[in-house]
Every structure is written in structure tokens, then in C-alpha cells.
Amino acid sequence: MDTFLLTLSKDLNKILKNELCYDFLITIGEEPDIKTFKVHSAILCARCPYFQVALSNNWIKKENDKFTFTKPNIFPKTFNVILIHLYGGIIDLNEQESSDLILLLEASDELCLSELCEHIQDFIITKRLVWLRENFLSLAKIVYQHLTFDRLQKIFTEMIYENPKDLFKLETLSELPEDIILFLISRDDFFIREVQIWEQIIKWGILKYPHLDPDITYWTIKDFETLKNRLRKSIPLIRFYQMSSKEFKEKVVPFKKILPEILYNNISKFHSRWFKISFRSSARVKPIDSLIINYKDAAVLASWIDGKNKVNDRSVMYEFYNNPYNFKLLYRGSRDGFSYEMLKKHCYYKGPTIIVAKIEGKQELIGGYNPIYWSASKLAYFSQTKKGFIFSTEKGQDNFQEKATVARMKYNYYSQHTTYTYKGYPYLSFGYNNLSFIERECQVRWSYGYYFTPKIKDQGNYPLDELEVFALIPKSRFKYWKINLLFYSNPIIYYN
């Protein structure tokens, strides 16, 4: 059957290439890059929803027994690739430049080719992810303009989650979609001073209206109303109570006409006091330096560290605002190299640490907590403790907590490092090899005994996409008390 389909594909592409019995002339592109393709209405009508609608609704003219149509917003080179796919059912994306893939994706969306859209997105994500990261800012506008680019939107959202500050470095700030702006400034871990966010939002709003004078002393009431309407969705997300009184006076007061009167009066009263207390808004928190976990995941890990075992009971778990530990990144495999020597260099004798790894090609995470320290000393092969644990879970949204399996120590000793080797490589191990990290791989073994329970994963070897190790630094009591005062559950206290 496959041979017959391959032959059919080749024969149909011969009809396209040799322009046999065509009845449809499609002019693609604009001068100087323009081309007329001689195609077959029956094939396009059967294979492409866009042309099916166009032909059935008489969008297309017919002259001298030939249909004629013009499509200026697609490049001829791009359309040729799509035609080969429509006729023969084949497409080789490996031959396409990364920038051409985006053009191909946009054209597929324009022509309502949903399956091709999904295929191209999957290819870009799996084969051109580095390019996506390198060109994230310039591609953000394109990706968020198309509803069908849902796969890329998900990846881009994860990238924003990793490093949200970068988006405000976009030179063409005025072209940044409002949805991205709102997404960023609504986040607790968008760790930029509130006054800087306010300044960028004002700049973004003004750039949308070039007629507005840079000097607001010349603005009319209508000018302020124009900006107010532009920022009506953004203003409620600004945390004015997190600004200093000086910042409020210098940066916000000049624009008081764009704020709702009640909001401005409340903020003004707040900033006129010497002693300030408010329940109105939470402070932003510094995002954790990680490509795998976020500040919410870190709070879950901190809960497990302190023995809070009720995985699905949020009432006993730490939240991001009362996490008692700072997570200091010591080692990242993609940055430092996936080798035992690098682990030893960056992680030994650093006190309590937690390892988090992402399994290759999956959203699955696996790792463990060492409550003592990693050491090369022979005396430290096995150290007595019951506070360590290993875990497996899933990355993303609430999956980290809700889909986690946490295994605690069954016996009162803990393997922090062994001189055992696997294929010549020394490795870090939890328990008696229940969970081990060797180069760019983790091993799960239960045949030597259950030093942790329950089982977090089936026995086997699992290649890794990423591996990170964090030192756990307890926050001081004063600092911890101060942080608690900054969030919804407690008053917010400020001193000028």
C-alpha cells in the first residue's frame, strides 16, 4: 500500500511540475517577487479548505475557461512548498531555513491548513528550539497574533516564564501585543521594580500614538483620555502600593489624569503617610535561576524538605511568599557540562542541596534532596539521616505538586556519594543506588533494596535534557518575617 501511495504522490507532483491540463492560474506575491502558478482547481478544492471556500463562493474569477486568482500576501517560494505538499502529501522541513519555516507557518494558517500548521510547529519545537530562543523577541509578535500557533505559544509562554524581563528590552516596544504585556505585569515573579514597569507601560502606550507630544505639559485633556483608554487593562495590574512615595510623586502623579479617581485618591493617601500598611497588592518575588522549576515549584520542594508530606493538601504547604529557603543555583548541565568532574567542582561541600533533572523528551522531572552535603571523603559514603528524599513529578502549571511522588528514607542512612563507577564514570547516588546521576543520565534501581519508599519510577536508565543542583540557604528569621508581611495573607508594611 505504501508503494502505491508513493507512486501516486510522484505522479500527482508530475502533473504539477509539467503543468498538464491545468485550469487555475494563481498569481502569488508582489513585485518584484511575483509568480503565476498553473494548478488544478479540483485538487486544490479537495486538499485546501481555503480554496474550497473560495471556489464555492465565487471569490475567484473565470476567464477563457481558466480560473484566475491573486494572493499577494504569500511569497512564491513559500507557496511552491505548500503546492508540493497539497499535490503529493509530502514536505521536507529539514531543507527549510528557520526564517522560511515561519513564513511557511503563516501561509499555512492563511490557507487554513491546520494539520500542516501543527506539523510545522512540532518540527520547529523539536528541531529548531535553539533558534526559537535566540530569536524569541522578534518572533513573539508573530506567534501571539495567530490563534492556531498554540504549540509555539505554549513554548513561548514557558520562555517568558523562565526570563520575563527580556521582553521589555524589545526595541520595537510599540509592536508588542497587549496580551503579552498583560501576561507579564500580572505575574508575581516579574521581578522588575514597579516604577520601571510603570514607565515602560506609559512608554508602550504613548508609542501607539505618535501624535502625542513627548512633553506631557503640552497635553490636552483629550490626550490624557487617549492614553487612559489605551492602558485601561494595564493600569489595574500595576502595583502602585509597592512604589516608594518619591517614585509615586515623580512618576505617577504627572499622569494622575489617566487613573480612575478613586484609585488615585487611595494611592495618594497611602503615600502621604509616614507609616504605611496595606492589604491591597503583593510584592513581586525574584524568579528562581532555573530552566526547569519556578518559584512556586521551589516552595513545594521547600515544603517537602520540611517534612510536609501531604502532597495534595495546599493548607500545609509553603507558598512562594513564605518559602523559608533561597535556592542558589550551583550547577546546570547545559551550562557547566554533563560530567562528574563539573558536579564535584560546583557541588561538593556546599551543605544541603537539591537535585532536579528533566527527563529527555518529556515533561517529567526527577530528583532528590541531600540534607547533609556531597563529599569525596571515604568517610562520607553513607551518612546517617532520615531527612533525605527522592521524587518524580511533572513540569508545568500545578502538575509539580499534584502529580508528584515523594519517597522518604526507609532506613536511617543516606548515600551522598560513592566511589562506585558505572562504565568508568563515578556518580552521585541516593540510597543504595535507588536514584543515581551519571553523566547525562539518571538510573533508578530497586534490586539492591528499597532505601526509599514508595517507588518513584520503574527501574531503568533515563537520558536527561537538563540537570540542576541548588544549594539551600535558610532565610533569616527577620528576613522571613519581613517577607511574610509583604503578601496577601498579612499586612504590607513600608517605611520611607
NORNORUR-V124840 format. One record per residue. RES is the residue in three letters. NEAR is the number of other ideal C-beta (glycine too) atoms within 10 Angstrom. Layout:
RES_NEAR / RES_NEAR
This chain:
MET_5 / ASP_6 / THR_7 / PHE_8 / LEU_11 / LEU_13 / THR_10 / LEU_12 / SER_15 / LYS_12 / ASP_11 / LEU_18 / ASN_18 / LYS_12 / ILE_16 / LEU_20 / LYS_11 / ASN_10 / GLU_11 / LEU_10 / CYS_8 / TYR_17 / ASP_13 / PHE_21 / LEU_18 / ILE_21 / THR_15 / ILE_24 / GLY_19 / GLU_13 / GLU_6 / PRO_5 / ASP_10 / ILE_13 / LYS_13 / THR_14 / PHE_18 / LYS_15 / VAL_23 / HIS_20 / SER_20 / ALA_11 / ILE_18 / LEU_22 / CYS_17 / ALA_11 / ARG_18 / CYS_21 / PRO_12 / TYR_16 / PHE_24 / GLN_15 / VAL_12 / ALA_19 / LEU_19 / SER_10 / ASN_8 / ASN_8 / TRP_11 / ILE_17 / LYS_11 / LYS_13 / GLU_8 / ASN_6 / ASP_6 / LYS_13 / PHE_20 / THR_14 / PHE_20 / THR_14 / LYS_17 / PRO_11 / ASN_10 / ILE_20 / PHE_20 / PRO_16 / LYS_15 / THR_22 / PHE_21 / ASN_14 / VAL_22 / ILE_21 / LEU_21 / ILE_18 / HIS_21 / LEU_23 / TYR_22 / GLY_19 / GLY_14 / ILE_11 / ILE_19 / ASP_9 / LEU_16 / ASN_7 / GLU_8 / GLN_20 / GLU_11 / SER_15 / SER_12 / ASP_15 / LEU_20 / ILE_24 / LEU_18 / LEU_28 / LEU_25 / GLU_21 / ALA_22 / SER_27 / ASP_18 / GLU_15 / LEU_22 / CYS_15 / LEU_23 / SER_12 / GLU_9 / LEU_21 / CYS_23 / GLU_15 / HIS_16 / ILE_25 / GLN_22 / ASP_13 / PHE_17 / ILE_24 / ILE_14 / THR_9 / LYS_13 / ARG_18 / LEU_12 / VAL_9 / TRP_16 / LEU_18 / ARG_14 / GLU_12 / ASN_14 / PHE_18 / LEU_15 / SER_14 / LEU_20 / ALA_22 / LYS_14 / ILE_15 / VAL_23 / TYR_19 / GLN_12 / HIS_15 / LEU_8 / THR_17 / PHE_24 / ASP_12 / ARG_16 / LEU_24 / GLN_17 / LYS_14 / ILE_18 / PHE_19 / THR_15 / GLU_13 / MET_18 / ILE_19 / TYR_14 / GLU_16 / ASN_13 / PRO_20 / LYS_13 / ASP_13 / LEU_20 / PHE_21 / LYS_9 / LEU_18 / GLU_8 / THR_10 / LEU_15 / SER_14 / GLU_13 / LEU_20 / PRO_14 / GLU_15 / ASP_12 / ILE_19 / ILE_22 / LEU_14 / PHE_18 / LEU_20 / ILE_24 / SER_11 / ARG_18 / ASP_16 / ASP_15 / PHE_20 / PHE_14 / ILE_16 / ARG_13 / GLU_23 / VAL_19 / GLN_13 / ILE_22 / TRP_23 / GLU_16 / GLN_20 / ILE_20 / ILE_20 / LYS_12 / TRP_20 / GLY_23 / ILE_19 / LEU_15 / LYS_15 / TYR_12 / PRO_7 / HIS_6 / LEU_18 / ASP_11 / PRO_6 / ASP_7 / ILE_15 / THR_6 / TYR_9 / TRP_17 / THR_10 / ILE_8 / LYS_7 / ASP_18 / PHE_17 / GLU_13 / THR_19 / LEU_20 / LYS_16 / ASN_10 / ARG_20 / LEU_23 / ARG_11 / LYS_12 / SER_19 / ILE_19 / PRO_12 / LEU_18 / ILE_21 / ARG_17 / PHE_23 / TYR_21 / GLN_20 / MET_23 / SER_16 / SER_16 / LYS_11 / GLU_18 / PHE_20 / LYS_14 / GLU_12 / LYS_16 / VAL_23 / VAL_13 / PRO_13 / PHE_19 / LYS_14 / LYS_15 / ILE_21 / LEU_20 / PRO_12 / GLU_9 / ILE_8 / LEU_14 / TYR_17 / ASN_12 / ASN_15 / ILE_21 / SER_17 / LYS_9 / PHE_19 / HIS_21 / SER_11 / ARG_12 / TRP_8 / PHE_8 / LYS_17 / ILE_13 / SER_16 / PHE_12 / ARG_13 / SER_17 / SER_17 / ALA_16 / ARG_20 / VAL_21 / LYS_9 / PRO_20 / ILE_24 / ASP_13 / SER_18 / LEU_18 / ILE_19 / ILE_23 / ASN_19 / TYR_20 / LYS_19 / ASP_23 / ALA_25 / ALA_24 / VAL_26 / LEU_28 / ALA_23 / SER_23 / TRP_20 / ILE_19 / ASP_13 / GLY_10 / LYS_16 / ASN_11 / LYS_10 / VAL_19 / ASN_10 / ASP_11 / ARG_14 / SER_6 / VAL_12 / MET_18 / TYR_21 / GLU_16 / PHE_21 / TYR_19 / ASN_16 / ASN_22 / PRO_19 / TYR_21 / ASN_16 / PHE_24 / LYS_14 / LEU_15 / LEU_19 / TYR_22 / ARG_20 / GLY_22 / SER_13 / ARG_12 / ASP_18 / GLY_15 / PHE_18 / SER_13 / TYR_16 / GLU_11 / MET_15 / LEU_25 / LYS_17 / LYS_13 / HIS_18 / CYS_21 / TYR_18 / TYR_11 / LYS_18 / GLY_13 / PRO_19 / THR_24 / ILE_25 / ILE_24 / VAL_25 / ALA_25 / LYS_21 / ILE_19 / GLU_13 / GLY_9 / LYS_11 / GLN_12 / GLU_18 / LEU_23 / ILE_23 / GLY_26 / GLY_27 / TYR_22 / ASN_26 / PRO_19 / ILE_16 / TYR_18 / TRP_22 / SER_15 / ALA_11 / SER_11 / LYS_9 / LEU_7 / ALA_17 / TYR_15 / PHE_16 / SER_17 / GLN_10 / THR_14 / LYS_13 / LYS_15 / GLY_25 / PHE_24 / ILE_24 / PHE_25 / SER_23 / THR_24 / GLU_16 / LYS_19 / GLY_15 / GLN_9 / ASP_12 / ASN_15 / PHE_22 / GLN_21 / GLU_13 / LYS_17 / ALA_19 / THR_14 / VAL_20 / ALA_23 / ARG_16 / MET_21 / LYS_14 / TYR_14 / ASN_8 / TYR_16 / TYR_25 / SER_22 / GLN_23 / HIS_25 / THR_17 / THR_9 / TYR_14 / THR_11 / TYR_15 / LYS_8 / GLY_5 / TYR_13 / PRO_18 / TYR_21 / LEU_24 / SER_25 / PHE_24 / GLY_26 / TYR_19 / ASN_20 / ASN_27 / LEU_26 / SER_22 / PHE_24 / ILE_20 / GLU_19 / ARG_17 / GLU_20 / CYS_25 / GLN_17 / VAL_19 / ARG_16 / TRP_17 / SER_8 / TYR_10 / GLY_13 / TYR_14 / TYR_23 / PHE_25 / THR_14 / PRO_10 / LYS_15 / ILE_22 / LYS_18 / ASP_8 / GLN_11 / GLY_9 / ASN_12 / TYR_17 / PRO_11 / LEU_19 / ASP_16 / GLU_19 / LEU_24 / GLU_25 / VAL_25 / PHE_28 / ALA_19 / LEU_21 / ILE_14 / PRO_13 / LYS_15 / SER_10 / ARG_9 / PHE_8 / LYS_12 / TYR_14 / TRP_11 / LYS_12 / ILE_18 / ASN_13 / LEU_15 / LEU_18 / PHE_19 / TYR_12 / SER_11 / ASN_15 / PRO_13 / ILE_20 / ILE_12 / TYR_19 / TYR_7 / ASN_10
